[in-house]
Each structure stands twice: as structure tokens, then as C-alpha cells.
Amino acid sequence: MTTSAFVRVACVCVLGLCAASVQADAAGDAKRRAALSDKGKVLFKNTKNHCHAFRDLVSFAIGQTKATGEVLEDLKFVLVGEALTRRGSGPYYIGNTPGARGDSGFQDGLRDGSPQVEHAMAAIYIGKFFPPPAPEAAAALTEFGGKNVSTADVLLWSLGGDAGQRVSDGELDKLPKVIERTMCA
């Protein structure tokens, strides 16, 4: 076998392994997100404490994988939607579950009658994957673009953004306690 033929065979093998790996990753993502969505529907269905249900769903997600990026991406799909710009969309989104949207269990200063779990998760996600002022900028665009400014949402965006900026693979197990300490009543 010539060197160029060997290189071609090696490239085909590597590309085949990469394609198989991507398919396996996609199947693993779908399986985790489906399990997380099912668990979220149970936790949030007619809940009396949205903040504790959020904390418990984050704990469940961490039990599925220890990779911070995967946990936050999975939670975004389930709690926010397919994308930050397409909130409330996708097969894993649970916001349409009866009782899933609300602010019960959040500290008084973080309650405004809106879906605070969705806001908190978006802020954590943005805090992790975007530059430091991004959560506050998102709050400004979201809150100051309308007529009524929700100080509860602005504060929640700040707290969530801070949690997102601090979370890493080594600190991931602490995220449910951070949510409990900083957001829950």
C-alpha cells in the first residue's frame, strides 16, 4: 500500500469514527433531554414551589452528566426552549405543562408573577456562555424595552448571571445549593 493510499484509508476511518461519535453524541443528548423533560413535567406539574422544583431539576440534570456545558444546554432546551431567541419552543420544552410557569418559592424580591424559572435559567446560561455584562444587558433589553420594568426580573438576571459565570465542571455540584441560597425563599 502506498503512503497516499494509507493516508486516504486512515482519513476515511477517522471520518467514519467522527461521524459515528457525532451520531452517538446526538443520541445521548436526546436521551438526556427527554429524561430531563419527563422529570421536569413531574416536578413542575401544579407545583407549589417553582424555585425548589427548579433546584431539584438542576440536581437531576447533574446526575445525568457532569459536564457543565451539557447540563446547562439540556436545561436550556427543557426550561427555556430550543434557543434563547426561540423561547418556548422545541420537543423538550416543559413550559406548557400545567403549573410549570410561575414564581412560587422564589424570594419576595424575585417574584413578579412571571415565569421566573425560565428567566433564571436563561440568566445562568447567558452568564456561562457570554461575556460578563451579558446577563445585565439581556435584562436591560428584556425589561427596559417594555413600559413596565420588573425590578424582580432585573435582580434575577443579575443573580443568575453571577451563578452562570461561577459554575464549572469542578463546581457544578454546588449549583443547586446556589439556586437555593440566592433565589429560593
N, C-alpha and C positions, 0 to 999 in steps of 0.2 A: 504494500500500500504506500502510495506516495505521501509526502508531507501534506500537500494541499488536500488530498482525499481524506486523510486522517483528520485534518482541521475541520473539513466540511462535516464529517461524521460526528466529531466532537461537538460542533456547533448545533447540529440537529438534535443530538442527545440533550445538550444543555437547554436548548429552547423548549424541547419537549418536557423536560423536568420543570422548567419555569412555568410553562403553561399549566401543567398538572398542579403545581404548587398554587398558582393563582386560582384555579378552579377549586382546589381544596380549601383555600382561604375564604373564598366567596361562600362555599357551602358551610364552613364553620361560622362565618359572620351571620348567615341567615339562620342557622340553628340557634345561636346565642340570642339573636334579636327576637326570634319567635318565642323562645323560652322566657325572655325578659318581658316581652309584651304580654304573654299569658299571666306571668306573675304580677305585673302591673295592673292588669284588669282585675285580678282578685284583690290586691291591696287597696286599690282606689275605688272599687265599686261601693258607692254610697258610704265612703269613709267619713268619719267624724273628725279625723286629724290628717289633713293633707301633708303637713310637714313630716310627721312620723312615717307616713306611707312612703314619702319621698326618700327619707333616710333609709328605710328598710329596703326599698327597691335598689338604692345605690349599693347597699351591703350585698344584696343578691347578685347584682352585676359584677361586683368584685369577686364573688365566689365563682363566677363563670370564667374569668380570665384576670390575670394580674397585670396586664399591660394597660397602662393609663390611657393611651390613645384609643384602644379598643373599647374600654369601659365607657369613656366619655362619648365616643362615636355611637355606641349602642344605645346609651341613654338619650342622646340627641334624637336618634331615629324614633325611640319609643315615646319620649316626653315632649319633644318639640316638633318633629316631623322630618321629612326627607332632607331638608336643608333649612338654614336659618331664613332664607328668603322665601321658602315654601312651607311655612309653619302649618301644622295641622294636616299634613299630607303623608301618604305612604301606608304600606300594608302593616307596619308595626306600631303606628301611632295609636295611642290609647285615649286621647283627649275626648273622644266621642263616647267613651264608657260612661254610663250614668254615674254621676257623683265625682267624676275624675277631675273636673275643673273647679277650683275654689282656693280658698286661703285659710281654711281652718287649721288650727295648731301652730300657725306662724305667730311670732311676737306681734303685739298690738301695733307697733310702729311699722310693721311689714305687711299689714292687712289693708286691702282696699277693694275687696270684692272681685278681684280679677284672678286669673289662673296663675297663682304665684309659683307653683312648682315649675310650670313651663318657663316662666321668667327666670327663676333661679337656675334652672339647668342651662338655659341659653347663656346666662352670665358666666357660669362656671366654664362652659365650653369656650366662649369667646376669651375669657381670661387665660385659658390654657394655650389656645392656638393663635391668638392675635397679640400684637404689641400692647404693652401696659396700659395706655389710656383707652384702649378699645372698648372695655365694658362701659366706662363712663360716657364715651362717645355714642355707643349704642343706646344708652339710657337717654342721652340728650336728643338723639334723633327720634327715638320712640316716644318719649314723654313730652318733649318741648315742641314737637311737631303738631300736637293737638292743642285744643283750647284749655283743657284741664290737666295740670301737671300733678301726677301722683308722687308725692314725696316717698310713699311706701315703696313704689317701684324703683325710684332713683336710689334709695338706700339698698334695696335688694340687689340691684345691678352691681353696686359697689361691693357688697359683701360677697356675692357670687363670683365676681371678677377676681377679688382677692383670693378666694379659695381656689379658683382655677389656676391662678398664677403660681400658687404654692404647691399644688399637687404634682407628684411624680411617682414613678414606679415604687420607689422606696417609701413613699409617704401615702400611698393610695389607700391603705387600710384605715388611715385616720380620717378620710373624707366624711364618712357617716357621722363621726363624732363632731367634726367641724360644722356640719349642717345642723346637728342637734344643738350645739353650743351657741352658734351665731344666728340661727334663723328660727328655731322652734321655741315656742313658749314653754 
